[in-house]
Amino acid sequence: MITDEAGTLPGHDAALGRLRTQKAQIQYALEHLPRGSSVEDVRRWLSKQGQTVPNRAYATPIVNEWRARNGVTDTSGHVLLTPELIAELDKAQNPETPAEAAEPVEPTKPAGAKGFYAVALMSIGVSVDTSWRFFEQRLGITDVVERVVLFSVMEAALVACGWAMRGGVRQNGRPGPARLVAWALTAFAAFAAFSLSGPVAGTARVLLGPVLGLVMLHLALGIEIRASRQRTTTWARVGREMRERLLSLLGLGDDGRDALARTRDKAALRAAKLAIASKWTPRRKARLRKALHASHVAHDPVQRDRMLRELGVLQHADELARTTQPSPW
């Protein structure tokens, strides 16, 4: 059992969120847990903090290394988990899992980012062609060596900005000031393209060149940011809550029902409401017949019972306030 009171104090989630690897999170947990805590204690503590729980096979060597480095020999009665023992435990719990699955697993790298990085690099080719022609036709620089030295400055600066943005995202989740420099270089590339090829062809050169490269870079960095953040941000929670409430309002909440069951349940509730509605309700009888047919109550006893219970609740709603309840105190 974990008895560390620090596990319930605020601030651990923020500190863990700033750590880039699971190894760093495991070491952080060991520093804030009682000496001699087991691998399972570490995994449970990280789970309570809302972090991704590391694989036992991955966490065990890190815990053992930390214990050896800090001179911890007391395991509080826990059996020291070696990789061989973990392999046996995993094989017993998951017989279908192959033996190689018990080997240490590195933290999952973000999927999909490499493709965007590749497209961003490919788009530099369009920018290179634009700069090459611009320096020759508009600036009159015909010497090949001089032109290569001059026009490659902007492309090298774009690559450097992209590299700096990637490093900033991996370090603290923000691309940093390099993003502004990259967009400023893109604006200059747009000027060069419009001056060289006019508004139509120039727009194509800009969109397929530096603009496309920056957009692809931002998409790749977005994937890295989402992969590196172990805890959900406030805005993400707000967005998820609003989405769930909207789906619930539309009757599309994930409660295990299929589309037909939802349609019949809505029709049964509508039939119960129309049954006690005022006689002045427009087309009340026709709508009631339609709702009864859609609810399938004539052939489904469960649905008919559901409708009758809805009707009973609506008919006696006024008696709810007169219901005597025992005091909760």
N, C-alpha and C positions, 0 to 999 in steps of 0.2 A: 504494500500500500504506500502511496505517495503522501507524505505528511508535510510537504513544503508549503508553508503558507504563502510564499512568494508566488506560487502558481495562480493564486486568485487575485493578485494585485494588478492594477492597470499598468500598462507600459510594456509588458512582455510582448504583446502582439505587435506593437509598433517596432520594437527592437528586432523581433524575429523577421518582420516584413522587410527590414533593411538588409538582411543577410542574403547573399546571392546564392548560396549552395545549401543543400541539406546537411552536408558535413558541418558547416558553420553553425547551423541550427542545433544539431545534436550536441556539439561542444558547448553551445550556449546553455542548453538544457542541463547538461552535466554540471556546469558551474553554478546553477541556481537550484539544484536538487541536493538532497542529503548525500553525503559521501557514501559510496557503496551502492548507489541505486543501480538497478538492473536495466537491461536493454528494454524490457517491457515497461518499466517505470518511465523511461525516456519517451517511448512511443506514446504512452498514455498521456504524459504531460504535454507533448506537442499536439496531440489530438484535442486536449482541452483548450489549448491556445488557438485553435482554429487553423492549424498548419497541416500540410500534407504529411501523413504518417509514413516515415521511411520503412523500407523493407527490412525485416529482421536480419537477413543475410548482409545487407549493405551497412546497417547500423552497428552490428556486433564488432567488426574490426576497429571501427572508430572509437567505440566505448572502451574496448580493451586497450587500445593505444593510449587513450586519455588516462585510464587508470594506471597504466605502467608509468606514464610520464609524471603523474602526480603522486605516485607511491601509494595508491589505493589498493589494498589487498582484501579488505573486508567486503564481501558481497552480500552481507545481511542474510545469509542462509540460502541465497539463490545459487543454483548450479551455473557455473560459468559456461555460457553458450559459445561453443567453438563453431567454425563454419561446417565441420563435419556433423556435429550434433544438429545444427539447424537444417542441414540437408536431409537428415533422417526425419526430423519433425515435419518438414514440408512434404516429404514423400508420404508420411503417414496420414497427414491431413488432406493432401491432394494427390491421390494415387495416379491421376491422369497427367499430372505435371511432369515433364521430362526432368532428368537429373540436372541438366545444365541450367534449369531455371533457378536452382538454389545458389548459383554463383552470384557474387556481388554485382548489383545493378547500379550503374551510374544514373544520376538524375536525368530525367527525360529532357532532351533538347527541344526547343520550340519547332514544331513541324510547319512547313510552308514558307518559312522566312527565306530559305536559300533561293527559291525561285524568284522572289521579288528582288533579292540582291542581284541575281544574275541579269534580270531585265534592266535594272538600274545601270549596271555596268555596260550592257549592250547599247543603251540609249546614248551613251557618251559618244558613240560612233557618229551619230547624226550631228551632235554638237561639234565634234572634231572637223567634220566636213564643212560645216558652216563657218567655223573660225578660219579654216585654211583658205577658203574662197574669199572671205571678208578681208583678211589681211592682204591678199593679192589684188583683188579688184577694187576695193575701196580705199585701202591705205597705201597701195602701190609698192608693197614689199615683195619683190620677186626673188630675192636670194633664198634658196631652199633652207639652208642652215639657219639663217636669221629668222625666217618665218616659223620654222619648227620651234625654235627657242621661245619666240614671242607668243604664238597661239596656244602652245601647250600649257601656258601658265594658268589659264582659266580652267581647263579640264583637270589639271593637277589639283587646283584649288577645290573644285567640286568633289573630287575623290577624297581629298583630305577632310573636307567638311562632312561628307558622309561617314568617314571612318570615325571622326570625332563625335558625331551624333550617336553612332552605334556604341562607342565607348561610354558616353554619358548615360545612355539608356540602361546599359548593363550595370553601371555603377550606382546610379541613384534614381533611375526611372525617368529622367528628363534629357532631351537631346541637347539642351544648353544653347549658348549664343551662336554656335556653328550653324544652326538652322537659319538664322537671320542672314548670315553671310551667304549661305547657299541660295536663298531666294534673291538676294541682291545680285549674285552672279547670273542667276536665271533671267533677271530683268535685263542685264546687259546682253545676254545671249539673244533675248527677244529683239532688242534694238538692232543687233548685228544681223539677225535673220530678216527683219523687215527692211533694213537698208539694202541687203543683198538681193532678196528675192521678191520684195513687194508684200502687200498685205495678205494675199491668198497663199502663195507658196511659203512666205515667211511664217505664217501661222502654223502651217504643217510642220515646218522645221522646228518651231518652238515646242509644239505639242508632242511631237515624236522624239524630241531631244531632251533638253534639260527639265522641262515640266514633267514629262513622263518619268524620267529618272528620279526626280524628287518625290513624285507620288508613290512610285514603287518602293522607294526607300522608306517613306513614312508608313506604308503598309507593313513592310518587314519589321520596322521598329515597333509598330503597334502589336505585332505578334509576340515580339520579345518582351514587351512590357507586360502583356497579359500573362505570359508564361512565367515571368520572374516574380510577379506579385502573388504571394501565397495567401493573402487575406483580401477579402472583398472590400472595395472602397465604398464610401457612403453613397455616392451617386449611383454606383452599380446596384446597391441594395434598394435605393429609391426606385430606380428603373425597373428592377425585377418585381418589386412590390406593386408598382403601378400596372405592370403587364399582367400580373396575376389577378389583380382586382378587376381589370377590364375584362379578362377572360371569364372571371366569375360572374360579372355583370351580364355578359352575353350568354351565360349558361354553358361555357366551354371549359370550365375548370377540370383539371385532371383528377377525376374521381372514379375512374375505372369504367365509366359507361361509354357505350358506343353511340353513334349518331342516331340510330333508330330508338334506343332507349331514352335518349334526351328528348327526342321529338314526342314520344308517347308520354313521358312524364310532364312535359309542358302542356300537352293537350289535356291530360287528366286534371291538372291544376286549373287550366282555363275553363274546363267543363264545370268544376266545382264552383268557381267564381260566378259563372253565368247562371248556374242553378239557383243561386240566392240573389242574383242581381234584380234590380227594379224592373218592373214591367215596361218602363219607359226606355229601357236600354235598346238602342237601334238594332234591329234584326236579331233579337235575343234568341228566339227559338231556332232559327236557321244556324246561327253560330254555335249554339249548344249542340245541335245534332252533328255538325261538322267536327266539333271538338271531341264528342263521344266516339265518333267513327275513327278519328285520328289516334285517339288514346288506346284503341284496341281492347277496351274493357269488356266487350261482348265475348271475347275469346280468351282473355287472360285473367284468371282469378286474382293473381297477385296485383295486377294493374288496377283491377276493379276495387280491390280492398284498399289500395293506395288512394284512389280517387274518393272513396267513401270516408276514409279517415281525414282527408283534406276537407271534405264537405262538413264533417262533424266539427272540426276545429273552427272553420269559418262561421258555422251556424251558432256556435256557443262561445264566440270570442268575447262577448260582453261579460260572461260569467268568470272570466279569468281573474279579474280584479277582486272578485268576491270569494275566491278560493282561499281557504284558511291554511296557512303553512306554519309548521313549528318554528319557534324562534331559533335562529342560528347561534345565539349566545347562551 
